[in-house]
């Protein structure tokens, strides 16, 4: 087996941090309340459809 280099973790981690920082600036930001409202609305719609047309 090849020996692992101890210094590689830092360089690898630094690249990931740089990647996520760059993506964060251009990413679509959805407020948390919108996600909760969308989940509740989906549940209400699915339940209403199930009550109207049971399988």
C-alpha positions as CSV (number, residue, x, y, z in Angstrom):
1,X,0.0,0.0,0.0
2,X,1.2,3.5,-0.7
3,X,1.6,5.8,2.2
4,X,-0.9,8.7,2.4
5,X,0.5,12.2,2.5
6,X,-0.5,14.1,5.7
7,X,-0.5,17.5,4.0
8,X,-3.1,16.7,1.3
9,X,-6.2,17.2,3.3
10,X,-5.7,21.0,3.7
11,X,-5.2,21.6,0.0
12,X,-8.2,19.5,-0.9
13,X,-10.3,21.3,1.7
14,X,-9.2,24.7,0.5
15,X,-10.3,23.9,-3.0
16,X,-13.8,22.9,-1.7
17,X,-14.1,26.0,0.3
18,X,-13.2,28.1,-2.7
19,X,-15.7,26.2,-4.9
20,X,-18.6,26.7,-2.4
21,X,-17.8,30.4,-1.9
22,X,-17.9,31.0,-5.6
23,X,-21.2,29.1,-6.0
24,X,-22.8,30.8,-3.1
25,X,-22.7,34.2,-4.8
26,X,-24.5,33.0,-8.0
27,X,-26.9,30.4,-6.4
28,X,-30.6,30.8,-6.4
29,X,-31.7,31.7,-2.9
30,X,-35.0,30.4,-1.6
31,X,-36.3,31.6,1.7
32,X,-37.0,28.9,4.3
33,X,-40.6,30.0,4.8
34,X,-41.2,29.4,1.0
35,X,-40.1,25.8,1.3
36,X,-42.4,25.2,4.3
37,X,-45.4,26.8,2.5
38,X,-44.7,24.8,-0.6
39,X,-44.6,21.6,1.4
40,X,-47.9,22.4,3.1
41,X,-49.6,23.4,-0.1
42,X,-48.4,20.2,-1.8
43,X,-49.7,18.1,1.1
44,X,-53.1,19.9,1.0
45,X,-53.4,19.4,-2.8
46,X,-52.5,15.7,-2.7
47,X,-54.9,15.1,0.2
48,X,-57.7,17.0,-1.6
49,X,-57.1,15.0,-4.8
50,X,-57.1,11.7,-2.9
51,X,-60.4,12.6,-1.2
52,X,-62.0,13.5,-4.5
53,X,-60.7,10.5,-6.4
54,X,-59.8,7.6,-4.0
55,X,-57.9,4.7,-5.5
